[in-house]
Amino acid sequence: MIALGEPAPLTCSRAGCRETASWRIEWRNPRIHSADRVKVWLACAEHVDFLREFLAAREFPVAVVGLADDEGERTSA
């Protein structure tokens, strides 16, 4: 059961967005994370570009994967 005020599973990670995510954004901060440490944000179709660009502007390695993809074709930013 989801607690009141807690986002539903697969909700977009953009602040204030409650849309269902359709993209998985995998990233890491190479200054503090080793290559095997990957963080994940979820994104709806409206916010996938914003979140990817936010991370890429900081020169973080970024890969975007469609949630519907079983193996997930990764595109790097």
N, CA, C and O atoms as a GROMACS GRO file, in nm:
protein
  308
    1MET      N    1   0.084  -0.117   0.000
    1MET     CA    2   0.000   0.000   0.000
    1MET      C    3   0.088   0.124   0.000
    1MET      O    4   0.189   0.129   0.071
    2ILE      N    5   0.052   0.223  -0.078
    2ILE     CA    6   0.128   0.347  -0.089
    2ILE      C    7   0.076   0.446   0.015
    2ILE      O    8  -0.044   0.467   0.028
    3ALA      N    9   0.169   0.506   0.088
    3ALA     CA   10   0.132   0.604   0.189
    3ALA      C   11   0.083   0.732   0.123
    3ALA      O   12   0.125   0.765   0.012
    4LEU      N   13  -0.004   0.804   0.191
    4LEU     CA   14  -0.056   0.930   0.142
    4LEU      C   15   0.058   1.028   0.119
    4LEU      O   16   0.142   1.046   0.207
    5GLY      N   17   0.061   1.091   0.003
    5GLY     CA   18   0.165   1.186  -0.029
    5GLY      C   19   0.288   1.124  -0.092
    5GLY      O   20   0.375   1.197  -0.140
    6GLU      N   21   0.298   0.993  -0.093
    6GLU     CA   22   0.411   0.923  -0.153
    6GLU      C   23   0.380   0.899  -0.301
    6GLU      O   24   0.268   0.862  -0.335
    7PRO      N   25   0.479   0.921  -0.391
    7PRO     CA   26   0.451   0.899  -0.534
    7PRO      C   27   0.420   0.754  -0.565
    7PRO      O   28   0.474   0.662  -0.502
    8ALA      N   29   0.334   0.734  -0.661
    8ALA     CA   30   0.301   0.598  -0.706
    8ALA      C   31   0.422   0.538  -0.778
    8ALA      O   32   0.506   0.612  -0.829
    9PRO      N   33   0.431   0.406  -0.782
    9PRO     CA   34   0.541   0.343  -0.856
    9PRO      C   35   0.538   0.389  -1.002
    9PRO      O   36   0.432   0.411  -1.060
   10LEU      N   37   0.657   0.402  -1.060
   10LEU     CA   38   0.674   0.444  -1.198
   10LEU      C   39   0.623   0.586  -1.225
   10LEU      O   40   0.574   0.614  -1.334
   11THR      N   41   0.635   0.673  -1.128
   11THR     CA   42   0.599   0.813  -1.144
   11THR      C   43   0.722   0.891  -1.189
   11THR      O   44   0.834   0.864  -1.144
   12CYS      N   45   0.702   0.985  -1.277
   12CYS     CA   46   0.810   1.070  -1.328
   12CYS      C   47   0.885   1.135  -1.212
   12CYS      O   48   0.825   1.177  -1.113
   13SER      N   49   1.018   1.143  -1.225
   13SER     CA   50   1.103   1.200  -1.121
   13SER      C   51   1.110   1.352  -1.123
   13SER      O   52   1.165   1.412  -1.031
   14ARG      N   53   1.055   1.417  -1.226
   14ARG     CA   54   1.055   1.563  -1.232
   14ARG      C   55   0.973   1.618  -1.117
   14ARG      O   56   0.861   1.572  -1.093
   15ALA      N   57   1.028   1.714  -1.047
   15ALA     CA   58   0.959   1.773  -0.930
   15ALA      C   59   0.818   1.819  -0.968
   15ALA      O   60   0.800   1.892  -1.065
   16GLY      N   61   0.722   1.775  -0.890
   16GLY     CA   62   0.583   1.817  -0.909
   16GLY      C   63   0.506   1.738  -1.014
   16GLY      O   64   0.385   1.756  -1.027
   17CYS      N   65   0.572   1.652  -1.089
   17CYS     CA   66   0.504   1.574  -1.193
   17CYS      C   67   0.448   1.445  -1.132
   17CYS      O   68   0.516   1.377  -1.055
   18ARG      N   69   0.326   1.412  -1.167
   18ARG     CA   70   0.261   1.290  -1.118
   18ARG      C   71   0.229   1.194  -1.234
   18ARG      O   72   0.156   1.097  -1.215
   19GLU      N   73   0.283   1.223  -1.353
   19GLU     CA   74   0.256   1.139  -1.470
   19GLU      C   75   0.328   1.005  -1.458
   19GLU      O   76   0.430   0.993  -1.389
   20THR      N   77   0.275   0.905  -1.525
   20THR     CA   78   0.338   0.774  -1.529
   20THR      C   79   0.462   0.781  -1.616
   20THR      O   80   0.458   0.836  -1.727
   21ALA      N   81   0.570   0.726  -1.568
   21ALA     CA   82   0.697   0.727  -1.641
   21ALA      C   83   0.694   0.626  -1.755
   21ALA      O   84   0.636   0.518  -1.744
   22SER      N   85   0.759   0.663  -1.864
   22SER     CA   86   0.775   0.571  -1.977
   22SER      C   87   0.923   0.557  -2.014
   22SER      O   88   0.958   0.482  -2.105
   23TRP      N   89   1.009   0.629  -1.942
   23TRP     CA   90   1.153   0.626  -1.967
   23TRP      C   91   1.229   0.608  -1.838
   23TRP      O   92   1.187   0.652  -1.731
   24ARG      N   93   1.343   0.541  -1.850
   24ARG     CA   94   1.436   0.520  -1.738
   24ARG      C   95   1.564   0.594  -1.774
   24ARG      O   96   1.622   0.568  -1.880
   25ILE      N   97   1.608   0.685  -1.689
   25ILE     CA   98   1.731   0.760  -1.713
   25ILE      C   99   1.836   0.710  -1.614
   25ILE      O  100   1.822   0.730  -1.493
   26GLU      N  101   1.940   0.646  -1.667
   26GLU     CA  102   2.047   0.591  -1.585
   26GLU      C  103   2.164   0.688  -1.589
   26GLU      O  104   2.206   0.731  -1.696
   27TRP      N  105   2.216   0.723  -1.472
   27TRP     CA  106   2.324   0.821  -1.467
   27TRP      C  107   2.410   0.800  -1.345
   27TRP      O  108   2.376   0.724  -1.254
   28ARG      N  109   2.524   0.868  -1.344
   28ARG     CA  110   2.611   0.868  -1.227
   28ARG      C  111   2.696   0.994  -1.228
   28ARG      O  112   2.719   1.054  -1.333
   29ASN      N  113   2.741   1.032  -1.112
   29ASN     CA  114   2.833   1.144  -1.097
   29ASN      C  115   2.973   1.084  -1.085
   29ASN      O  116   3.007   1.030  -0.980
   30PRO      N  117   3.055   1.093  -1.191
   30PRO     CA  118   3.185   1.027  -1.189
   30PRO      C  119   3.281   1.086  -1.086
   30PRO      O  120   3.381   1.022  -1.052
   31ARG      N  121   3.253   1.204  -1.035
   31ARG     CA  122   3.339   1.263  -0.932
   31ARG      C  123   3.324   1.193  -0.797
   31ARG      O  124   3.415   1.194  -0.715
   32ILE      N  125   3.206   1.133  -0.776
   32ILE     CA  126   3.182   1.069  -0.646
   32ILE      C  127   3.138   0.923  -0.654
   32ILE      O  128   3.138   0.853  -0.553
   33HIS      N  129   3.100   0.876  -0.774
   33HIS     CA  130   3.053   0.738  -0.788
   33HIS      C  131   3.148   0.658  -0.876
   33HIS      O  132   3.197   0.708  -0.977
   34SER      N  133   3.174   0.534  -0.838
   34SER     CA  134   3.254   0.445  -0.922
   34SER      C  135   3.170   0.405  -1.044
   34SER      O  136   3.048   0.426  -1.046
   35ALA      N  137   3.234   0.347  -1.144
   35ALA     CA  138   3.167   0.311  -1.268
   35ALA      C  139   3.053   0.211  -1.248
   35ALA      O  140   2.961   0.206  -1.330
   36ASP      N  141   3.058   0.132  -1.141
   36ASP     CA  142   2.952   0.034  -1.119
   36ASP      C  143   2.831   0.091  -1.043
   36ASP      O  144   2.731   0.022  -1.026
   37ARG      N  145   2.840   0.215  -0.999
   37ARG     CA  146   2.728   0.278  -0.927
   37ARG      C  147   2.645   0.358  -1.026
   37ARG      O  148   2.692   0.458  -1.080
   38VAL      N  149   2.523   0.316  -1.049
   38VAL     CA  150   2.434   0.384  -1.143
   38VAL      C  151   2.307   0.425  -1.068
   38VAL      O  152   2.246   0.345  -0.998
   39LYS      N  153   2.270   0.550  -1.084
   39LYS     CA  154   2.146   0.600  -1.025
   39LYS      C  155   2.039   0.600  -1.133
   39LYS      O  156   2.072   0.603  -1.252
   40VAL      N  157   1.913   0.596  -1.094
   40VAL     CA  158   1.804   0.589  -1.190
   40VAL      C  159   1.698   0.694  -1.157
   40VAL      O  160   1.652   0.705  -1.043
   41TRP      N  161   1.661   0.769  -1.258
   41TRP     CA  162   1.544   0.856  -1.251
   41TRP      C  163   1.445   0.803  -1.352
   41TRP      O  164   1.484   0.747  -1.454
   42LEU      N  165   1.318   0.820  -1.324
   42LEU     CA  166   1.213   0.784  -1.419
   42LEU      C  167   1.157   0.912  -1.480
   42LEU      O  168   1.154   1.016  -1.414
   43ALA      N  169   1.113   0.904  -1.606
   43ALA     CA  170   1.063   1.023  -1.673
   43ALA      C  171   0.941   0.991  -1.759
   43ALA      O  172   0.933   0.885  -1.820
   44CYS      N  173   0.848   1.085  -1.762
   44CYS     CA  174   0.736   1.076  -1.854
   44CYS      C  175   0.784   1.132  -1.989
   44CYS      O  176   0.893   1.188  -1.998
   45ALA      N  177   0.702   1.118  -2.092
   45ALA     CA  178   0.740   1.165  -2.225
   45ALA      C  179   0.767   1.315  -2.227
   45ALA      O  180   0.854   1.361  -2.300
   46GLU      N  181   0.694   1.391  -2.148
   46GLU     CA  182   0.710   1.536  -2.145
   46GLU      C  183   0.844   1.579  -2.083
   46GLU      O  184   0.900   1.681  -2.124
   47HIS      N  185   0.895   1.505  -1.985
   47HIS     CA  186   1.013   1.549  -1.910
   47HIS      C  187   1.141   1.473  -1.939
   47HIS      O  188   1.245   1.506  -1.881
   48VAL      N  189   1.139   1.373  -2.026
   48VAL     CA  190   1.260   1.293  -2.051
   48VAL      C  191   1.373   1.380  -2.105
   48VAL      O  192   1.487   1.366  -2.062
   49ASP      N  193   1.344   1.469  -2.198
   49ASP     CA  194   1.450   1.554  -2.254
   49ASP      C  195   1.503   1.651  -2.149
   49ASP      O  196   1.624   1.673  -2.141
   50PHE      N  197   1.414   1.710  -2.070
   50PHE     CA  198   1.457   1.804  -1.966
   50PHE      C  199   1.552   1.736  -1.867
   50PHE      O  200   1.658   1.790  -1.836
   51LEU      N  201   1.513   1.618  -1.817
   51LEU     CA  202   1.596   1.549  -1.719
   51LEU      C  203   1.729   1.502  -1.778
   51LEU      O  204   1.833   1.513  -1.714
   52ARG      N  205   1.725   1.451  -1.902
   52ARG     CA  206   1.848   1.408  -1.968
   52ARG      C  207   1.943   1.527  -1.988
   52ARG      O  208   2.062   1.516  -1.960
   53GLU      N  209   1.891   1.639  -2.035
   53GLU     CA  210   1.973   1.758  -2.057
   53GLU      C  211   2.027   1.815  -1.925
   53GLU      O  212   2.141   1.863  -1.920
   54PHE      N  213   1.947   1.810  -1.820
   54PHE     CA  214   1.991   1.856  -1.687
   54PHE      C  215   2.116   1.779  -1.644
   54PHE      O  216   2.212   1.839  -1.596
   55LEU      N  217   2.114   1.648  -1.660
   55LEU     CA  218   2.227   1.564  -1.620
   55LEU      C  219   2.345   1.579  -1.717
   55LEU      O  220   2.460   1.588  -1.673
   56ALA      N  221   2.318   1.583  -1.846
   56ALA     CA  222   2.425   1.595  -1.945
   56ALA      C  223   2.498   1.729  -1.932
   56ALA      O  224   2.618   1.735  -1.956
   57ALA      N  225   2.427   1.835  -1.895
   57ALA     CA  226   2.489   1.966  -1.878
   57ALA      C  227   2.593   1.964  -1.766
   57ALA      O  228   2.685   2.045  -1.764
   58ARG      N  229   2.578   1.872  -1.674
   58ARG     CA  230   2.674   1.856  -1.564
   58ARG      C  231   2.784   1.755  -1.598
   58ARG      O  232   2.866   1.719  -1.514
   59GLU      N  233   2.782   1.711  -1.725
   59GLU     CA  234   2.880   1.616  -1.777
   59GLU      C  235   2.876   1.481  -1.708
   59GLU      O  236   2.979   1.414  -1.693
   60PHE      N  237   2.755   1.440  -1.664
   60PHE     CA  238   2.737   1.309  -1.606
   60PHE      C  239   2.711   1.210  -1.720
   60PHE      O  240   2.640   1.244  -1.814
   61PRO      N  241   2.766   1.089  -1.713
   61PRO     CA  242   2.728   0.986  -1.811
   61PRO      C  243   2.579   0.955  -1.796
   61PRO      O  244   2.532   0.929  -1.685
   62VAL      N  245   2.507   0.956  -1.907
   62VAL     CA  246   2.362   0.938  -1.906
   62VAL      C  247   2.322   0.838  -2.013
   62VAL      O  248   2.373   0.843  -2.125
   63ALA      N  249   2.231   0.748  -1.979
   63ALA     CA  250   2.171   0.657  -2.076
   63ALA      C  251   2.020   0.660  -2.055
   63ALA      O  252   1.973   0.658  -1.941
   64VAL      N  253   1.945   0.664  -2.164
   64VAL     CA  254   1.800   0.668  -2.158
   64VAL      C  255   1.745   0.538  -2.217
   64VAL      O  256   1.783   0.497  -2.327
   65VAL      N  257   1.656   0.474  -2.142
   65VAL     CA  258   1.600   0.345  -2.182
   65VAL      C  259   1.449   0.352  -2.171
   65VAL      O  260   1.396   0.398  -2.069
   66GLY      N  261   1.379   0.308  -2.274
   66GLY     CA  262   1.233   0.300  -2.267
   66GLY      C  263   1.192   0.191  -2.168
   66GLY      O  264   1.248   0.082  -2.171
   67LEU      N  265   1.096   0.220  -2.083
   67LEU     CA  266   1.053   0.120  -1.985
   67LEU      C  267   0.987   0.000  -2.052
   67LEU      O  268   0.987  -0.109  -1.995
   68ALA      N  269   0.931   0.018  -2.170
   68ALA     CA  270   0.866  -0.093  -2.239
   68ALA      C  271   0.967  -0.188  -2.302
   68ALA      O  272   0.934  -0.302  -2.334
   69ASP      N  273   1.093  -0.141  -2.319
   69ASP     CA  274   1.197  -0.224  -2.379
   69ASP      C  275   1.243  -0.329  -2.280
   69ASP      O  276   1.286  -0.296  -2.169
   70ASP      N  277   1.232  -0.457  -2.318
   70ASP     CA  278   1.278  -0.564  -2.230
   70ASP      C  279   1.428  -0.554  -2.205
   70ASP      O  280   1.472  -0.550  -2.090
   71GLU      N  281   1.506  -0.549  -2.310
   71GLU     CA  282   1.649  -0.538  -2.298
   71GLU      C  283   1.691  -0.392  -2.289
   71GLU      O  284   1.798  -0.361  -2.235
   72GLY      N  285   1.609  -0.304  -2.340
   72GLY     CA  286   1.636  -0.162  -2.331
   72GLY      C  287   1.751  -0.117  -2.420
   72GLY      O  288   1.868  -0.139  -2.388
   73GLU      N  289   1.717  -0.056  -2.531
   73GLU     CA  290   1.820   0.002  -2.614
   73GLU      C  291   1.864   0.132  -2.550
   73GLU      O  292   1.783   0.223  -2.532
   74ARG      N  293   1.991   0.141  -2.516
   74ARG     CA  294   2.041   0.258  -2.445
   74ARG      C  295   2.092   0.362  -2.543
   74ARG      O  296   2.166   0.332  -2.636
   75THR      N  297   2.050   0.486  -2.518
   75THR     CA  298   2.103   0.597  -2.595
   75THR      C  299   2.176   0.687  -2.498
   75THR      O  300   2.120   0.726  -2.395
   76SER      N  301   2.298   0.720  -2.529
   76SER     CA  302   2.379   0.802  -2.439
   76SER      C  303   2.365   0.949  -2.477
   76SER      O  304   2.349   0.984  -2.594
   77ALA      N  305   2.372   1.031  -2.375
   77ALA     CA  306   2.369   1.176  -2.398
   77ALA      C  307   2.507   1.233  -2.383
   77ALA      O  308   2.526   1.354  -2.399
   0.00000   0.00000   0.00000
